[in-house]
Amino acid sequence: MHVTGWMIYNDSLPGNKFIDFAQWLEKAATQRGSNVKVISNSELLSFLSQGELSVLAEKQPSALPDFVVFTDKDIYLAKQLELLGISVFNSSEAIRISDDKILTYQQLATAKLPIPKTIIYPKTFTSQQLKHGVMQSAIHRLGFPMIVKEAFGSFGEQVYLIHNKADLIQQIKHLATKPFVLQAFISTSYGKDLRLHVVGNKVVAAMKRQSAHDFRANITAGGTMQAYEPSEEEQKLAILATQSIGADFAGVDLLIGENDSPIICEINSNAHIRNLFDATGINVATFIIDYIFKKIEGNTNA
C-alpha cells in the first residue's frame, strides 16, 4: 500500500531535538516505501472562511497526505488537519490533554490509575491573589517537601521542590496567573524515574533515569540513563495511562513508590526517542510507523 505522510515539527524552538524526532520518523516511513516529508508547523497555515476550510502550504504540493505524525503541540493545526479528513497521530485531543498536566491528572484519576496526591490551584487573574486557605489545605493534605508543577512545561523545567510555607508563597507569587498543581512529593523516587514508551497496546522500549544531584531525573536536568526491563505491572500501567488520554503512542514517566510500586508522573504524547535509542538500541520510530500503517490499512487491532 503506497501512502503519503507529513512529519510536522515546530521550528520556533531552539536546538535540533525537535526536528530530530520528525527525521527519525521520516526515515522509518521511507524504509516502508511511504512518500513522506518533514514540514514545520509554520509552513502550514490554517485558513478559515465561510466557504473554505483548508491548509495553505506554499512550499509543499497541494495534495494532502494520507497521514500526519504530529511531533508538535500546535493543537489548532492538528485539529485543522483532522477536519480535512486526514489521519493524525497523535490526535489533537490526545495532544491537548497530554500537554496540559492538569487535564492529564484528571483523566488518570478518572481511570483510577495511581498518581501522586494532587491539588489543582484555583485559577487567579492577578499574582496578588494569594489563597491562604488553599495553601493551608495543601500543607495539611500533602505536607513538605511538596511539588509545585506548572500545567504546561517540558523536560522537568517547570517543576519545583518546595520545602516550607515561605518558599511555597514565594513560588506561587512567582507563577502569578499560570495554571499549576500542588502535589505530594514521592521521596522514594528522588532523583530517579522510569520512561516506558508505549506504541499501540505494547511497551516497545524502556529506560531508567537517575540523577545524583537533582530530584528530577530528566536527562536535560543532568540525569543519566540505562536500559530497563519493566515489570508486567509497570507495562500494564503505562499502556492504561496512554489509553486514558486517547493516545496511539506515548512516553510514560513512572515514579517509584513505596515497595517499588509504580506511580504515574507524566504522559508525553510526542516524547523524543533519541535518548531511548542511545540507552536501549531500540528505534521507537519503526514501531510507530508500523503501527500507523496497520491503522491506515484498517487493522483495528494494531
Secondary structure, DSSP 4 states (H G I P E B T S, - for coil): ---EEEEEE-TTSSSSHHHHHHHHHHHHHHHTT-EEEEEEGGG-EEEE-SS-EEEE-TTS-SSPPSEEEE-S--HHHHHHHHHTT-EEES-HHHHHHHH-HHHHHHHHHHTT-----EEEPPP-SSTT---HHHHHHHHHHH-SSEEEEESS-STTTTEEEE-SHHHHHHHHHHHTT--EEEEE--GGGTTEEEEEEEETTEEEEEEEEE-SS-S---GGGT-EEEE----HHHHHHHHHHHHHTT-SEEEEEEEE-GGG-EEEEEEETT---HHHHHHH---HHHHHHHHHHHHHTT-TT-
